[in-house]
C-alpha cells in the first residue's frame, strides 16, 4: 500500500486556496471513462492564480497537472525570483518575444 488516500490528488489546489490563491480552472477529481483506469487517483489540469512566492504550491514540487501563475513587474525581478530557490523545480517563460525568452532562460 502506498499510503495515499483518495483526497491526495486534490491537496495542492486546496492548500493553495487556503493560502489565498484562486483556482482559475480545474482542481477537481476526474473519473476517466476508460475502465482500465478505474480505481486511480486523477485530478483535472489545474490553473492557480494569485500565487505568491511563499505559497507551498510554489515552493514545493507538485506531483500533478498544476500550473501556478505568478505576476512580476520587471524582467530582473522575475529572474531573481526564479533563481531564489534551493530546488530545481520546473518553470516556464511565456513571452511573445523569442529573443527575450532566450536571454531570460540563460540567466
Secondary structure, 3 states (H helix, E strand, C coil): CCCCCCCHHHHHHHHHHHCCCEEEECCCECCCCCHHHCCCCCECCEEEECCCCCCHHHHCCCCCCEEECCCCCCHHHHHHHHCCCCCCCCCCCCCCCHHHHHHHHCC
